Amino acid sequence: MPLPTPPTRRPNIPASRKADSKANNDLLIKGLLCALIGLAVLASPWFIASPDIRDIVAQASLLGWLALVLAVGFIGVHVWRRLAAPTES
């Protein structure tokens, strides 16, 4: 006897919809914080007066770019999930 086909739609349970919404909002918050950290690391050498500290922070620019890439990923997943979520009727 063959197995039944898997379901194609998610169950319409309000509790799971709230949990999904909270997880999506957490992704958005993580993305915004990563973007803020990345921009701060990349922009801070222009505002630091001490040349030694400015050089140290400028050498960390790779981490600033990594934070920006992570931010784009988190925000992209948030947008993807929002667009794929079923609309409430």
OpenMM code with the backbone's topology and positions (N, CA, C; nanometers):
from openmm import Vec3, app, unit

residues = "MET PRO LEU PRO THR PRO PRO THR ARG ARG PRO ASN ILE PRO ALA SER ARG LYS ALA ASP SER LYS ALA ASN ASN ASP LEU LEU ILE LYS GLY LEU LEU CYS ALA LEU ILE GLY LEU ALA VAL LEU ALA SER PRO TRP PHE ILE ALA SER PRO ASP ILE ARG ASP ILE VAL ALA GLN ALA SER LEU LEU GLY TRP LEU ALA LEU VAL LEU ALA VAL GLY PHE ILE GLY VAL HIS VAL TRP ARG ARG LEU ALA ALA PRO THR GLU SER".split()
positions = [
    Vec3(0.0843, -0.1164, 0.0000),
    Vec3(0.0000, 0.0000, 0.0000),
    Vec3(0.0900, 0.1244, 0.0000),
    Vec3(0.0706, 0.2184, -0.0943),
    Vec3(0.1583, 0.3361, -0.1031),
    Vec3(0.1279, 0.4358, 0.0092),
    Vec3(0.2290, 0.5140, 0.0394),
    Vec3(0.2135, 0.6172, 0.1411),
    Vec3(0.1325, 0.7345, 0.0870),
    Vec3(0.0592, 0.8034, 0.1734),
    Vec3(-0.0153, 0.9207, 0.1258),
    Vec3(0.0816, 1.0345, 0.0924),
    Vec3(0.0354, 1.1250, 0.0105),
    Vec3(0.1201, 1.2385, -0.0277),
    Vec3(0.1360, 1.3324, 0.0922),
    Vec3(0.2514, 1.3955, 0.1043),
    Vec3(0.2707, 1.4872, 0.2169),
    Vec3(0.1839, 1.6124, 0.1998),
    Vec3(0.1504, 1.6774, 0.3097),
    Vec3(0.0681, 1.7980, 0.2985),
    Vec3(0.1451, 1.9103, 0.2298),
    Vec3(0.0738, 1.9907, 0.1557),
    Vec3(0.1375, 2.1012, 0.0855),
    Vec3(0.1143, 2.2339, 0.1566),
    Vec3(0.0151, 2.2427, 0.2431),
    Vec3(-0.0123, 2.3662, 0.3154),
    Vec3(0.0141, 2.3474, 0.4627),
    Vec3(0.0526, 2.4544, 0.5282),
    Vec3(0.0744, 2.4498, 0.6718),
    Vec3(-0.0593, 2.4579, 0.7432),
    Vec3(-0.0710, 2.3983, 0.8622),
    Vec3(-0.1957, 2.4091, 0.9361),
    Vec3(-0.2199, 2.5531, 0.9803),
    Vec3(-0.3442, 2.5911, 0.9848),
    Vec3(-0.3820, 2.7271, 1.0208),
    Vec3(-0.4080, 2.7337, 1.1708),
    Vec3(-0.3001, 2.7329, 1.2483),
    Vec3(-0.3102, 2.7348, 1.3933),
    Vec3(-0.2624, 2.8711, 1.4407),
    Vec3(-0.3450, 2.9482, 1.5093),
    Vec3(-0.3034, 3.0826, 1.5509),
    Vec3(-0.1793, 3.0826, 1.6402),
    Vec3(-0.1629, 2.9840, 1.7279),
    Vec3(-0.0469, 2.9816, 1.8179),
    Vec3(0.0823, 2.9672, 1.7386),
    Vec3(0.0832, 2.8810, 1.6372),
    Vec3(0.2054, 2.8646, 1.5589),
    Vec3(0.2317, 2.9879, 1.4739),
    Vec3(0.1260, 3.0580, 1.4314),
    Vec3(0.1440, 3.1800, 1.3536),
    Vec3(0.2117, 3.2870, 1.4396),
    Vec3(0.1742, 3.2932, 1.5688),
    Vec3(0.2370, 3.3907, 1.6585),
    Vec3(0.3837, 3.3562, 1.6812),
    Vec3(0.4137, 3.2283, 1.6962),
    Vec3(0.5532, 3.1869, 1.7158),
    Vec3(0.6354, 3.2172, 1.5912),
    Vec3(0.5778, 3.1945, 1.4731),
    Vec3(0.6479, 3.2262, 1.3489),
    Vec3(0.6718, 3.3762, 1.3377),
    Vec3(0.5734, 3.4550, 1.3773),
    Vec3(0.5862, 3.5997, 1.3711),
    Vec3(0.6967, 3.6481, 1.4643),
    Vec3(0.7039, 3.5892, 1.5839),
    Vec3(0.8086, 3.6286, 1.6792),
    Vec3(0.9465, 3.5904, 1.6262),
    Vec3(0.9584, 3.4730, 1.5666),
    Vec3(1.0871, 3.4309, 1.5104),
    Vec3(1.1281, 3.5226, 1.3953),
    Vec3(1.0319, 3.5642, 1.3135),
    Vec3(1.0637, 3.6551, 1.2034),
    Vec3(1.1055, 3.7913, 1.2553),
    Vec3(1.0392, 3.8396, 1.3602),
    Vec3(1.0779, 3.9683, 1.4175),
    Vec3(1.2171, 3.9605, 1.4801),
    Vec3(1.2504, 3.8463, 1.5397),
    Vec3(1.3841, 3.8290, 1.5956),
    Vec3(1.4895, 3.8347, 1.4854),
    Vec3(1.4594, 3.7767, 1.3699),
    Vec3(1.5536, 3.7839, 1.2575),
    Vec3(1.5740, 3.9283, 1.2127),
    Vec3(1.4662, 4.0046, 1.2101),
    Vec3(1.4770, 4.1440, 1.1694),
    Vec3(1.5614, 4.2225, 1.2695),
    Vec3(1.5406, 4.1992, 1.3989),
    Vec3(1.6183, 4.2689, 1.5014),
    Vec3(1.7661, 4.2308, 1.4904),
    Vec3(1.7949, 4.1023, 1.4720),
    Vec3(1.9339, 4.0595, 1.4561),
    Vec3(1.9976, 4.1242, 1.3338),
    Vec3(1.9232, 4.1316, 1.2252),
    Vec3(1.9755, 4.1936, 1.1035),
    Vec3(2.0055, 4.3407, 1.1224),
    Vec3(1.9151, 4.4121, 1.1884),
    Vec3(1.9380, 4.5546, 1.2106),
    Vec3(2.0558, 4.5787, 1.3049),
    Vec3(2.0688, 4.4953, 1.4089),
    Vec3(2.1821, 4.5109, 1.5003),
    Vec3(2.3146, 4.4793, 1.4311),
    Vec3(2.3163, 4.3752, 1.3496),
    Vec3(2.4396, 4.3429, 1.2760),
    Vec3(2.4754, 4.4558, 1.1802),
    Vec3(2.3760, 4.5146, 1.1150),
    Vec3(2.4035, 4.6260, 1.0249),
    Vec3(2.4589, 4.7451, 1.1019),
    Vec3(2.4029, 4.7726, 1.2174),
    Vec3(2.4510, 4.8835, 1.2993),
    Vec3(2.5957, 4.8604, 1.3442),
    Vec3(2.6263, 4.7384, 1.3877),
    Vec3(2.7627, 4.7061, 1.4309),
    Vec3(2.8591, 4.7157, 1.3128),
    Vec3(2.8204, 4.6611, 1.1995),
    Vec3(2.9070, 4.6657, 1.0820),
    Vec3(2.9355, 4.8082, 1.0368),
    Vec3(2.8311, 4.8910, 1.0338),
    Vec3(2.8518, 5.0303, 0.9941),
    Vec3(2.9368, 5.1052, 1.0961),
    Vec3(2.9186, 5.0745, 1.2243),
    Vec3(2.9993, 5.1402, 1.3278),
    Vec3(3.1464, 5.1024, 1.3139),
    Vec3(3.1745, 4.9756, 1.2865),
    Vec3(3.3144, 4.9327, 1.2727),
    Vec3(3.3770, 4.9936, 1.1474),
    Vec3(3.3002, 5.0036, 1.0406),
    Vec3(3.3558, 5.0575, 0.9163),
    Vec3(3.3713, 5.2095, 0.9192),
    Vec3(3.2817, 5.2789, 0.9897),
    Vec3(3.2846, 5.4251, 0.9905),
    Vec3(3.3662, 5.4834, 1.1050),
    Vec3(3.3928, 5.4076, 1.2081),
    Vec3(3.4583, 5.4641, 1.3262),
    Vec3(3.6016, 5.5126, 1.3040),
    Vec3(3.6825, 5.4572, 1.2129),
    Vec3(3.8182, 5.5120, 1.1970),
    Vec3(3.8206, 5.6600, 1.1585),
    Vec3(3.7172, 5.7112, 1.0936),
    Vec3(3.7149, 5.8523, 1.0558),
    Vec3(3.6888, 5.9442, 1.1759),
    Vec3(3.6371, 5.8892, 1.2840),
    Vec3(3.6015, 5.9720, 1.3988),
    Vec3(3.6962, 5.9545, 1.5174),
    Vec3(3.7913, 5.8640, 1.5089),
    Vec3(3.8838, 5.8393, 1.6198),
    Vec3(4.0050, 5.9306, 1.6027),
    Vec3(4.0416, 6.0008, 1.7116),
    Vec3(4.1504, 6.0985, 1.7047),
    Vec3(4.2878, 6.0331, 1.7145),
    Vec3(4.3027, 5.9310, 1.7959),
    Vec3(4.4329, 5.8682, 1.8171),
    Vec3(4.4716, 5.7835, 1.6962),
    Vec3(4.5903, 5.8083, 1.6378),
    Vec3(4.6303, 5.7308, 1.5191),
    Vec3(4.6506, 5.5814, 1.5475),
    Vec3(4.6989, 5.5488, 1.6672),
    Vec3(4.7208, 5.4071, 1.6990),
    Vec3(4.5896, 5.3314, 1.7074),
    Vec3(4.4929, 5.3887, 1.7764),
    Vec3(4.3621, 5.3225, 1.7892),
    Vec3(4.2916, 5.3191, 1.6530),
    Vec3(4.3088, 5.4265, 1.5752),
    Vec3(4.2467, 5.4317, 1.4421),
    Vec3(4.2992, 5.3175, 1.3550),
    Vec3(4.4289, 5.2897, 1.3618),
    Vec3(4.4869, 5.1806, 1.2834),
    Vec3(4.4346, 5.0447, 1.3295),
    Vec3(4.4211, 5.0283, 1.4608),
    Vec3(4.3697, 4.9007, 1.5130),
    Vec3(4.2269, 4.8770, 1.4652),
    Vec3(4.1449, 4.9806, 1.4731),
    Vec3(4.0045, 4.9659, 1.4315),
    Vec3(3.9960, 4.9491, 1.2794),
    Vec3(4.0824, 5.0163, 1.2063),
    Vec3(4.0807, 5.0030, 1.0603),
    Vec3(4.1186, 4.8620, 1.0169),
    Vec3(4.2025, 4.7941, 1.0945),
    Vec3(4.2385, 4.6567, 1.0614),
    Vec3(4.1231, 4.5603, 1.0847),
    Vec3(4.0215, 4.6031, 1.1581),
    Vec3(3.9051, 4.5185, 1.1839),
    Vec3(3.7951, 4.5405, 1.0804),
    Vec3(3.8276, 4.6049, 0.9703),
    Vec3(3.7246, 4.6336, 0.8707),
    Vec3(3.6658, 4.5062, 0.8096),
    Vec3(3.7435, 4.4003, 0.8061),
    Vec3(3.6905, 4.2727, 0.7549),
    Vec3(3.5728, 4.2253, 0.8405),
    Vec3(3.5833, 4.2439, 0.9707),
    Vec3(3.4728, 4.2058, 1.0589),
    Vec3(3.3511, 4.2946, 1.0381),
    Vec3(3.3739, 4.4210, 1.0060),
    Vec3(3.2622, 4.5098, 0.9739),
    Vec3(3.1885, 4.4634, 0.8495),
    Vec3(3.2647, 4.4237, 0.7476),
    Vec3(3.2006, 4.3722, 0.6259),
    Vec3(3.1272, 4.2408, 0.6524),
    Vec3(3.1852, 4.1559, 0.7380),
    Vec3(3.1181, 4.0310, 0.7742),
    Vec3(2.9856, 4.0592, 0.8445),
    Vec3(2.9860, 4.1567, 0.9339),
    Vec3(2.8623, 4.1924, 1.0034),
    Vec3(2.7574, 4.2443, 0.9047),
    Vec3(2.8007, 4.3208, 0.8050),
    Vec3(2.7052, 4.3694, 0.7048),
    Vec3(2.6494, 4.2556, 0.6191),
    Vec3(2.7334, 4.1589, 0.5850),
    Vec3(2.6863, 4.0439, 0.5067),
    Vec3(2.5850, 3.9628, 0.5887),
    Vec3(2.6150, 3.9430, 0.7172),
    Vec3(2.5198, 3.8728, 0.8039),
    Vec3(2.3893, 3.9501, 0.8149),
    Vec3(2.3975, 4.0816, 0.8232),
    Vec3(2.2771, 4.1638, 0.8317),
    Vec3(2.1913, 4.1477, 0.7074),
    Vec3(2.2555, 4.1496, 0.5924),
    Vec3(2.1792, 4.1309, 0.4670),
    Vec3(2.1148, 3.9929, 0.4652),
    Vec3(2.1861, 3.8913, 0.5139),
    Vec3(2.1298, 3.7563, 0.5187),
    Vec3(2.0099, 3.7476, 0.6125),
    Vec3(2.0237, 3.8016, 0.7333),
    Vec3(1.9127, 3.7971, 0.8290),
    Vec3(1.7912, 3.8724, 0.7758),
    Vec3(1.8128, 3.9904, 0.7224),
    Vec3(1.7005, 4.0696, 0.6713),
    Vec3(1.6411, 4.0019, 0.5484),
    Vec3(1.7254, 3.9410, 0.4655),
    Vec3(1.6748, 3.8697, 0.3484),
    Vec3(1.5871, 3.7514, 0.3870),
    Vec3(1.6279, 3.6749, 0.4884),
    Vec3(1.5458, 3.5622, 0.5344),
    Vec3(1.4150, 3.6137, 0.5939),
    Vec3(1.4226, 3.7249, 0.6654),
    Vec3(1.3000, 3.7843, 0.7222),
    Vec3(1.2019, 3.8219, 0.6108),
    Vec3(1.2523, 3.8891, 0.5069),
    Vec3(1.1654, 3.9298, 0.3953),
    Vec3(1.1110, 3.8078, 0.3225),
    Vec3(1.1953, 3.7072, 0.3012),
    Vec3(1.1528, 3.5858, 0.2322),
    Vec3(1.0399, 3.5180, 0.3088),
    Vec3(1.0552, 3.5064, 0.4411),
    Vec3(0.9506, 3.4432, 0.5212),
    Vec3(0.8230, 3.5256, 0.5221),
    Vec3(0.8363, 3.6577, 0.5242),
    Vec3(0.7168, 3.7436, 0.5237),
    Vec3(0.6400, 3.7275, 0.3927),
    Vec3(0.7148, 3.7184, 0.2826),
    Vec3(0.6477, 3.7040, 0.1531),
    Vec3(0.5860, 3.5651, 0.1353),
    Vec3(0.6459, 3.4632, 0.1976),
    Vec3(0.5963, 3.3266, 0.1838),
    Vec3(0.4870, 3.2941, 0.2843),
    Vec3(0.4689, 3.3785, 0.3845),
    Vec3(0.3692, 3.3503, 0.4890),
    Vec3(0.2278, 3.3625, 0.4317),
    Vec3(0.1382, 3.2754, 0.4765),
    Vec3(0.0003, 3.2874, 0.4284),
    Vec3(-0.0647, 3.4129, 0.4856),
    Vec3(-0.1486, 3.4729, 0.4072),
    Vec3(-0.2178, 3.5927, 0.4542),
    Vec3(-0.3318, 3.5539, 0.5463),
    Vec3(-0.3545, 3.6375, 0.6469),
    Vec3(-0.4638, 3.6102, 0.7398),
    Vec3(-0.5950, 3.6524, 0.6756),
    Vec3(-0.6957, 3.5682, 0.6899),
    Vec3(-0.8254, 3.6030, 0.6296),
    Vec3(-0.9283, 3.6361, 0.7347),
] * unit.nanometer
topology = app.Topology()
chain = topology.addChain("A")
for resn in residues:
    res = topology.addResidue(resn, chain)
    for name in ("N", "CA", "C"):
        topology.addAtom(name, app.Element.getBySymbol(name[0]), res)
